[in-house]
Amino acid sequence: MSVHIVSKHDNRQHAALKVPAAAQSELSESSVRVRTLLISLTSNNLTYARMGQFLHWWDAYPVSKDYPAPYNDSSSWGIVPSWGYATIEETTIPELAKGTVLWGFWPTSSALTDLKLKSGAPSGHWIETSDHRQQLMPLYNRYTVAPTTNSITDLTTEANPLSEPAREERDRMAWTALFIGGKAGFILSEYVFSSDPESRPPIHPLGNQPGLHWTLSDGDLSSAVVINLAASTKTARVFSYHVSRKPDSSAPLGLLQVTSSVSRIAEASQNVGTSVPSKAVGYENVGSDETGKWLASRKASKIVIVDFGSRASVLQELLSLIKSRPDLQSCKVVIVQVGNEQKVYSGEEILAGRAKIAELGKVQYNTSGVQDTALELMDQEAYFTTQKKFWEQWLDRRQLNAPGMEIVMGSGVSGTDGVEGGWERLCHGEVRPEEGLVYKMQ
Ligand SMILES: NC(=O)c1ccc[n+]([C@@H]2O[C@H](COP(=O)([O-])OP(=O)(O)OC[C@H]3O[C@@H](n4cnc5c(N)ncnc54)[C@H](OP(=O)(O)O)[C@@H]3O)[C@@H](O)[C@H]2O)c1
């Protein structure tokens, strides 16, 4: 059995550590002992490492004191969690039988892990309650029971050809792990920029908190043009899809998508069959006259830039373009910061990024914060049912919504084919836009 360990001080340093099957202690009450089954690796995982201290992602699965030195030192080494599925191998919770598959936030490890769970709402949701995870944001402590069929266990038995329904189910699981259930893009489109502001007032991108203001006008895109930077990130793809399908009354006047994957993103927009005019441009054309003219042609009073993790100077080029054109100068500009470029940032770069947030008045987005507010305001069952419905619909058309996207199925922790190899490539920005890294861990 192996576990992937990452240096907290320099995320480029990492190791696949072989761990002996430890003699298992007796499982505590209200607990399950699980093994990670299927997980993804995306730029998101780099964020979990980069901000792991500040936002407590390192707390989820601390390194064991039994690991060999230096990896047993939790002040220097940690396990970057990942989204996907795990199987229950032992349980003291009668409602969660052995063999049940859970969806949630897992260690990049093939070893057994214990979770302490209490029943949550709605039914089928479970909340992690371990002391060491109390500062983790609620989104990351929520686990749900995944529908279990035989095909899920077939994940481990490649030798036996899968039936068509089993293959389809396995593929949907892989895409769900890769896109993290489409959650972040959906919540941003539907709750921060509400499609139904009368009954669902928009929620601040960090979640409603004292001192934060997000008015009906802030959440209204109907007089805005939206610009997605790093439009081929998985998160942006789902956001673009939902924004493009908003009812006319809340849809934006246009959607500009800035990406290195221009033809695929343009194809995806066409496939949505939207009435929202959209354009995909490469990074080299962001500041061009053509881009400026297209933006101006939308006759918007507001430009909402959503940055999903664009490369170095792109945002600045875009802002210069807007400033330089008389036909755009009167537009109100709002910048929503979702993510960061696919690379490992130095300490100075992290500080510079924070300074830019303040300087440009960017509004940070936090999926967990918005979900927390939504759960306070809405019927919880309806909230999750709606999300599930929209995600299943997105999955039904996944090849059209993300044309060319390929699941690259790796295996286990060690080697180029395992999490270790994927992490190395992520750290160097080598994962291509249409390459979806997913790992079978059992
Ligand atoms: N705030 C929140 O609540 C929240 C929620 C979800 C995700 N996020 C963040 O959003 C970001 C995107 O996450 P994701 O998992 O959706 O990303 P992803 O799919 O793994 O991102 C891949 C994309 O990154 C872009 N990219 C930018 N710089 C790159 C480089 N140097 N090398 C290769 N690709 C590069 C490329 O898109 P283009 O060619 O189109 O630029 C590429 O297609 C992450 O920073 C993540 O943490 C934040």
The ligand as an ORCA input file, in Angstrom:
! r2SCAN-3c Opt
* xyz 0 1
  N     -12.999     29.246     -5.394
  C     -13.591     28.062     -5.472
  O     -14.525     27.748     -4.744
  C     -13.094     27.099     -6.488
  C     -13.863     25.989     -6.848
  C     -13.381     25.133     -7.828
  C     -12.158     25.389     -8.411
  N     -11.435     26.458     -7.999
  C     -10.133     26.759     -8.615
  O     -10.298     26.979     -9.994
  C      -9.099     26.643    -10.673
  C      -9.436     25.703    -11.808
  O      -9.659     24.423    -11.277
  P      -9.989     23.177    -12.219
  O      -9.819     21.990    -11.393
  O     -11.266     23.441    -12.905
  O      -8.779     23.321    -13.260
  P      -8.290     22.369    -14.417
  O      -9.426     21.890    -15.213
  O      -7.329     21.387    -13.911
  O      -7.467     23.456    -15.243
  C      -6.827     23.111    -16.442
  C      -6.733     24.380    -17.245
  O      -5.856     25.290    -16.632
  C      -5.545     26.293    -17.581
  N      -4.172     26.698    -17.372
  C      -3.794     27.887    -16.890
  N      -2.475     27.954    -16.796
  C      -1.991     26.775    -17.232
  C      -0.673     26.255    -17.377
  N       0.403     26.968    -17.022
  N      -0.556     25.026    -17.857
  C      -1.613     24.294    -18.202
  N      -2.885     24.746    -18.074
  C      -3.068     25.971    -17.601
  C      -5.840     25.697    -18.960
  O      -6.998     26.372    -19.387
  P      -6.931     27.554    -20.482
  O      -6.057     27.097    -21.566
  O      -8.333     27.694    -20.896
  O      -6.355     28.729    -19.770
  C      -6.205     24.239    -18.630
  O      -7.181     23.737    -19.479
  C      -8.159     26.051     -9.615
  O      -7.266     27.041     -9.163
  C      -9.119     25.654     -8.513
  O      -8.533     25.587     -7.251
  C     -11.871     27.305     -7.064
*
